[in-house]
Structure formats: structure tokens, C-alpha cells
Amino acid sequence: MMVAALAVTMAAGCGSSSSSSDSSKSSDSGSSSKSSSSSYKVAMVLDSSVSDGGWGASCYQAMLDAAKDKGWENAYTDNVAQSDYATVMNDYCDQGYNLIFAPGNQYQDAVKQVAADYPDIDFCILNGTAEDKNITSVLPDAKEIGYMAGALAGLMSKTNSIGFIGGMELDTTKQKLQYYTEAAQKINPSIKVQSAYAGSFDDAAKGKEIAGSMVSTYDVDVMFGDASAVDAGAREALSGMDSRYDIGQPGDLGSANDKLIICSVVTDNAALVKQCMEDVENKSYGSKTIKGDLSNGCLKAGTFSSLVSKDIQDKYLEYVDQIKAGTFAQ
């Protein structure tokens, strides 16, 4: 595996280039129903944008869907700088929100800090590893996600060169890269994987730069990213090129007519957030990790583009079944 020269290594967690004054804040009613849970409120803190067309948008939609199902009010603040994570969380706690949703491991330190100061407020960390009496982590299976993306990349690559862009060197991102590589090379031993870290989750221009460099230098023709708005920049670079494809996550980002996103690895983050909400209501919150994978329906393959032939679709879904059964790597 080769690391692109454009990779930027940073010791600190990710953050937005915008200041807190540039962040946007909004709140909406989760449902108009008068259910017993209508007095509950959930808020999301996000370092990218809820309209980034990728990670941020998908996580925001997950919160909206869960809130609607449970009849909760909801709010969000996006484009939050790393230095302001705790401040924004504090504000929501002071406003009496019952659950703070932090959609990424990069928020974990801020969550632990604020959770200690607000023991009666509950916190949900997506891709987190922290557990405490008022902290639950929800963890989609990074191994299965990596395998699913890698298997499709291995089937679709014509140049035997595929790419991966991470935002920061988080454990879950490194695991996705590891299993993406293993799966692609199991399908096609000639595959080479180019990888880079942007040092950010919100720098779309860096994603565009890295993707362009990978294509021009290594002839990468399939890309998979774990970098939120950075992924949107990578897709922008690929969209102007012939026979270059992207695999989306965590939402179903493509369509049958899509000429760039050939399929997505879809995580049902709404189901995971909804389970956290139910634990809040049942007063059984915290000190655990809720896992999502193929076996419980929290992972699935998304919509195939017409660029993926029926033969490749069928072969890919066979591999997905093997990943679910735990026999793929045998």
C-alpha cells in the first residue's frame, strides 16, 4: 500500500476552519404527534455541514428520522470548530436537551468532558469507543464496511489501482482502510491501494486535490472515502473524468442513473440513534456500545448504478452474503 504524498498528518482531532460565529444552528419538531415522548429533545453537533451531500447530511437525516419515529424535538449546529465542540454541547445541555448526538469519534474527548459536568444529560457517539453512565457509543462494523467497499472496488477496477481517503487517522477509519485493502486484493491480487489522510473532515478542496493526484499519479479508477465533506471534494474531482468511480457511505448516495457513485455501503444510523432514544426514555441509558452490522440489518448494500453490470452485481451480493456469514476471509 502506498501513501499519497499529499497526505497531511495532524496530532489533534479534526475541526472546521470556520469559527463558532460561522456555525449554523437550527431546531425542528421531530413529530407533530402528541406521544408520551414529545417532551424529549435531541441535538446534533457537527463539524461539517448538514448539506455536504455525504457524511454530515446522512447523519443529520438519521437523527431526523429517529426523532420523527420517536416524536422527539430536534436541533443541530453544524460547521463547528474543534475548539467549540464542548461549548456548543454545553449550550444544548443548559437548554435542557435530553440527548446530544456526536456523529464521529473525533468528538469523543469533548463528550467525555461535557458528560462529566452534566451527569443528567445523555450522550451518543457514532463510531465511538467511550462508555460511561451517561455515554453510549454506537459502532457500525468497520470491518464489514471495509470488506463491502473493497469487494466492489476489486470487482470494478480496470486499472488495478484503487484509492482511499480518510479524514483523520481514527481507529475506525484505519480499520476500514485495512479491510478495504484486504477485500479488494482477495478479489483481485493485482490490486494496489493508494491511501491518504486529509487532516480534516471539512476541507473539500483537499479532497479534490488528493483525488486528482491519485488519478494522475497512480491511475486510480475507484475511490472510497471516510472523510465527510472531504469525500464530496474527491467526488467533484472524479466527476470530470472518464471511467472513474466512487463508493458512497454512510447513506445511499447514488442512484441507478448515477455516473459516478456505483453503489454505497449504507449504515442505518437512524436505527442506532433510535435505540439510544429508547434507552433515554426507559432510563436504561449508558455504559454500553450498540453495534450495527449486516446480521442485524444496520448495514446493507445501496442502490447500484447502471454502470455496474448484472454479473458484477450478482457476484458482489454473493460476497456480501459471505461477509455477513463470516466466511469471506476464509
C-alpha atoms as one frame of an Amber mdcrd trajectory, in Angstrom:
protein
   0.000   0.000   0.000   1.346   3.414  -0.945   0.553   6.652   0.796  -0.079
   9.656  -1.407   2.372  12.475  -0.939  -0.424  14.908  -0.316  -1.449  13.275
   2.950  -1.358  15.579   5.941  -0.745  14.119   9.392  -2.117  16.039  12.360
  -1.942  15.122  16.022  -5.079  16.999  17.004  -8.660  15.917  16.319 -10.484
  17.210  13.284 -12.127  20.603  13.205 -13.762  23.126  10.966 -11.943  26.096
   9.562 -14.909  28.237  10.481 -15.200  29.999  13.807 -18.130  29.497  16.127
 -19.684  32.643  14.674 -19.730  30.930  11.268 -21.549  27.859  12.527 -25.246
  27.468  11.819 -27.874  26.407  14.292 -31.386  25.179  13.734 -34.141  23.320
  15.511 -37.192  21.457  14.276 -40.042  19.482  15.734 -39.354  15.795  15.302
 -43.074  14.999  15.021 -46.420  16.666  15.370 -47.790  13.689  17.275 -48.633
  14.062  20.949 -46.877  10.921  22.075 -45.623  10.406  25.600 -42.087  11.098
  24.377 -42.911  14.513  22.881 -41.169  16.309  25.739 -37.805  14.782  24.788
 -35.218  16.683  22.761 -32.106  15.602  20.819 -29.372  17.849  19.375 -26.529
  17.092  16.983 -23.146  18.853  16.928 -21.364  18.644  13.573 -18.004  19.899
  12.322 -19.038  19.785   8.656 -22.311  20.787   7.002 -25.689  19.065   7.128
 -25.863  19.758   3.379 -22.469  18.279   2.426 -24.071  15.512   0.368 -22.189
  12.852   2.339 -21.399  12.031   5.951 -22.857  15.144   7.573 -26.062  15.058
   5.547 -26.549  11.332   6.172 -26.006  11.634   9.931 -28.351  14.599  10.112
 -31.014  12.655   8.238 -30.509   9.727  10.618 -31.217  11.996  13.586 -34.284
  13.466  11.853 -35.677  10.012  11.027 -35.136   8.715  14.553 -36.640  11.862
  16.086 -39.691  11.636  13.835 -40.250   7.987  14.741 -39.982   8.733  18.452
 -41.786  12.082  18.446 -38.755  13.971  19.751 -37.891  17.592  19.065 -34.517
  18.006  17.386 -31.872  20.621  16.720 -28.397  20.858  15.229 -25.386  23.119
  14.991 -23.054  22.484  12.062 -19.711  23.880  10.855 -18.481  23.789  14.454
 -14.752  24.273  15.008 -12.948  21.673  17.109 -12.247  24.271  19.796 -16.007
  24.899  20.089 -17.275  21.310  20.357 -17.610  21.434  24.150 -19.055  24.956
  24.152 -21.868  24.030  21.770 -22.602  20.842  23.723 -22.702  22.860  26.948
 -25.242  25.226  25.379 -27.579  22.366  24.482 -27.221  20.875  27.955 -28.118
  24.227  29.503 -31.224  24.315  27.269 -32.396  21.002  28.689 -31.770  18.685
  25.748 -32.008  15.047  26.819 -29.596  13.568  24.276 -26.563  15.012  22.496
 -25.661  13.187  19.262 -21.981  13.424  18.273 -21.597  11.816  14.823 -17.948
  10.767  14.919 -15.061   9.566  17.056 -13.421  12.997  16.780 -15.935  14.400
  19.304 -15.158  11.820  21.976 -12.870  13.939  24.171 -15.371  16.812  24.195
 -18.217  14.426  25.005 -16.359  12.941  27.961 -15.562  16.429  29.261 -19.124
  17.731  28.989 -20.763  14.486  30.137 -18.814  14.678  33.399 -20.248  18.156
  34.018 -23.823  17.178  33.088 -24.494  13.739  34.605 -28.244  14.016  33.910
 -27.770  14.566  30.157 -27.098  11.585  27.875 -24.585  11.466  25.017 -24.409
   9.269  21.909 -21.121   8.959  19.982 -21.218   7.462  16.499 -18.080   5.376
  15.845 -17.108   5.966  19.457 -15.394   3.714  21.968 -16.260   5.565  25.192
 -18.760   4.174  27.665 -19.980   5.763  30.897 -23.188   6.051  32.884 -24.427
   8.780  30.513 -22.386   7.867  27.399 -23.310   5.226  24.826 -21.240   4.593
  21.722 -22.905   3.339  18.547 -20.489   1.451  16.347 -21.200   0.272  12.810
 -18.898  -2.645  11.983 -15.817  -1.063  10.377 -14.525  -4.458   9.248 -17.707
  -5.261   7.339 -17.870  -1.738   5.878 -14.282  -2.032   4.653 -14.874  -5.504
   3.236 -18.025  -4.398   1.407 -16.367  -1.372  -0.198 -13.188  -3.288  -1.040
 -15.006  -6.188  -2.657 -16.875  -3.857  -5.002 -13.742  -1.843  -5.772 -11.895
  -5.063  -6.606 -14.644  -6.137  -8.958 -14.960  -2.758 -10.710 -11.359  -1.594
 -11.117  -9.933  -1.839 -14.626  -6.589  -0.196 -13.817  -5.821  -2.392 -10.770
  -5.382   0.810  -8.765  -7.951   1.980  -6.215  -7.952   4.795  -3.659  -8.960
   5.553  -0.089  -9.146   8.962   1.583  -9.526   9.285   5.340 -10.250  12.431
   7.256  -8.163  11.764  10.350  -6.242   8.675  11.457  -9.006   7.437  13.745
  -9.148   3.766  14.718 -12.376   3.139  12.800 -11.003   4.829   9.672  -7.783
   2.818   9.819  -9.829  -0.365  10.200 -11.931   0.500   7.160  -8.760   1.054
   5.131  -7.246  -2.240   6.325 -10.277  -4.324   5.388 -10.949  -2.362   2.194
  -7.431  -3.316   1.117  -7.767  -6.960   2.170 -11.088  -7.418   0.372 -10.006
  -5.756  -2.862  -6.816  -7.827  -3.003  -8.724 -11.018  -2.223 -10.942 -10.340
  -5.245  -8.021  -9.224  -7.406  -4.478  -9.922  -6.110  -3.092  -7.416  -8.636
  -4.889  -4.504  -6.974  -2.805  -1.742  -5.427  -4.360   0.629  -2.895  -3.358
   4.285  -2.654  -4.345   5.948   0.620  -4.132   9.424   2.113  -5.399  11.340
   5.129  -6.658  14.881   4.591  -6.083  16.012   8.184  -9.639  17.306   8.181
 -13.262  16.298   7.732 -14.423  19.582   6.244 -11.776  20.526   3.655 -13.470
  19.683   0.364 -10.672  21.363  -1.591  -8.147  18.977  -0.042 -10.306  16.020
  -1.050 -10.422  17.301  -4.616  -6.652  17.778  -4.616  -5.879  14.326  -3.207
  -8.260  12.531  -5.573  -6.865  14.372  -8.578  -3.326  13.466  -7.559  -4.216
   9.805  -7.070  -5.712   9.626 -10.550  -2.904  11.473 -12.324  -0.094   9.714
 -10.448  -1.417   6.195  -9.877  -4.311   5.896 -12.371  -6.801   5.219  -9.551
 -10.214   4.425 -11.001 -12.308   3.533  -7.896 -12.376   5.652  -4.744 -13.781
   5.100  -1.254 -13.651   7.732   1.449 -14.201   8.085   5.180 -13.849  11.838
   5.423 -17.250  13.599   5.323 -17.008  16.845   3.287 -13.554  15.816   2.046
 -15.288  12.963   0.203 -17.512  15.485  -1.567 -14.388  17.202  -2.870 -12.990
  13.896  -4.084 -16.230  13.179  -5.927 -16.061  16.624  -7.518 -12.612  15.784
  -8.896 -13.707  12.394 -10.222 -16.905  13.714 -11.792 -14.948  15.460 -14.547
 -13.048  12.319 -15.527 -13.926   9.321 -17.653 -14.301   5.847 -16.114 -13.638
   6.982 -12.533 -15.977   5.782  -9.825 -16.808   6.375  -6.186 -18.321   4.167
  -3.475 -20.507   6.137  -1.069 -21.214   5.918   2.672 -22.976   6.063   5.109
 -26.207   6.909   3.251 -27.446   5.579  -0.086 -25.834   8.421  -2.020 -26.251
   7.213  -5.608 -28.994   6.118  -7.977 -29.495   3.818 -10.938 -28.628   6.715
 -13.250 -25.574   7.894 -11.336 -22.439   8.114 -13.484 -20.037   8.420 -10.567
 -21.289   6.650  -7.420 -21.510   2.994  -8.383 -23.017   1.901  -5.062 -22.960
   2.812  -1.364 -22.275   0.961   1.846 -25.375   2.019   3.769 -25.422   2.269
   7.551 -28.809   2.524   9.264 -27.626   5.136  11.733 -31.250   6.107  12.373
 -31.908   2.704  13.944 -28.853   3.089  16.176 -29.816   6.609  17.291 -33.393
   5.462  17.832 -32.195   2.736  20.184 -30.351   5.394  22.181 -33.549   7.432
  22.384 -35.457   4.412  23.658 -32.818   3.867  26.331 -33.212   7.510  27.417
 -36.972   7.064  27.701 -36.600   3.773  29.574 -33.997   5.254  31.931 -31.608
   2.470  30.972 -29.022   4.667  29.263 -25.273   4.403  29.172 -22.258   2.184
  29.843 -22.527   0.227  26.618 -21.781   0.110  22.910 -24.569  -0.571  20.410
 -23.175  -2.331  17.349 -24.560  -2.315  13.829 -23.711  -4.869  11.171 -25.119
  -6.963   8.348 -26.606  -9.516  10.735 -28.934  -7.021  12.449 -29.788  -5.062
   9.300 -27.824  -1.950  10.229 -25.541  -2.434   7.214 -26.562  -3.137   3.632
 -25.561  -2.538   0.034 -27.166   0.527  -1.507 -28.512   1.246  -4.974 -26.387
   0.063  -7.890 -25.596   2.415 -10.742 -26.370   1.083 -14.197 -22.584   1.227
 -14.722 -22.352  -1.946 -12.614 -23.206  -4.921 -14.800 -25.725  -7.522 -13.656
 -22.944 -10.120 -13.446 -20.877  -7.912 -11.145 -23.930  -7.018  -9.055 -24.728
 -10.700  -8.537 -21.128 -11.578  -7.724 -20.868  -8.661  -5.307 -24.037  -9.640
  -3.452 -22.637 -13.163  -3.095 -19.586 -11.637  -1.427 -21.815  -9.545   0.833
 -23.570 -12.735   1.931 -20.176 -14.275   2.685 -19.174 -11.199   4.703 -22.419
 -11.491   6.672 -21.804 -15.187   7.315 -18.194 -14.590   8.331 -16.819 -16.791
   5.548 -15.481 -14.136   3.171 -11.930 -14.065   4.510 -11.567 -17.826   4.885
